[in-house]
Amino acid sequence: MAGKRRRFSAEFKARVVRAALRKDKTLAELAGQFEVHPNQITEWKRPVLEALPEVFRRRVAGRGGSAFCAWKKTFFPATAAPVIG
């Protein structure tokens, strides 16, 4: 009988996708580092990449900044420079 299915938190998935978007390591290297299958990384990346155009289209309500600024702060907190939206 196979082992239990692993469940990953949203924070873990975001960390993996963030690393994959940096493109400084191959999917195989990331899969080894995070102990997940390379196909799983691709599946987690897909909705993020599909949502990117929407990020550039809409504004964050009541903030005056773009949704891209909010997205960048979420996925790249250490490199998030102020962006005039």
WORAKA-V346442 format. One record per pair of residues at least 4 apart in sequence whose ideal C-beta (glycine too) atoms are under 8 Angstrom apart, sorted by the first residue. I is the first residue (numbers start at 0). J is the second residue. Records with the same first field share a line. If there is no record, write none. Layout:
I = J  J
//
This chain:
7 = 11  12  35
8 = 12
9 = 13
10 = 14
11 = 15  33
12 = 16  43
13 = 17  73  74
14 = 18  33
15 = 19  29  33  35  40  43
16 = 20  40  43  44  47  74
17 = 21  74  75
18 = 24  29  32  33
19 = 26  29  40  43  44
20 = 44  47  74
24 = 28  29  32
25 = 29
26 = 30  37  40  41
27 = 31  37
28 = 32
29 = 33  37  40
30 = 34  35  36  37  39  40
33 = 40
35 = 39  40
36 = 40
37 = 41
38 = 42
39 = 43
40 = 44
41 = 45
43 = 47
44 = 48
45 = 49
46 = 50
47 = 51  74
50 = 54
51 = 55  70
52 = 56
53 = 57  66
54 = 65  66  67  70
55 = 65  66  67
56 = 66
57 = 66
58 = 62  63  64  65  66  84
59 = 63  64  65  66  68  69
62 = 69
63 = 84
64 = 68  69  82  84
65 = 69  82  84
66 = 70
67 = 71  82  84
68 = 72  79  81  82  84
69 = 73
70 = 74
71 = 75  78  79  82
72 = 76  79
75 = 79
//
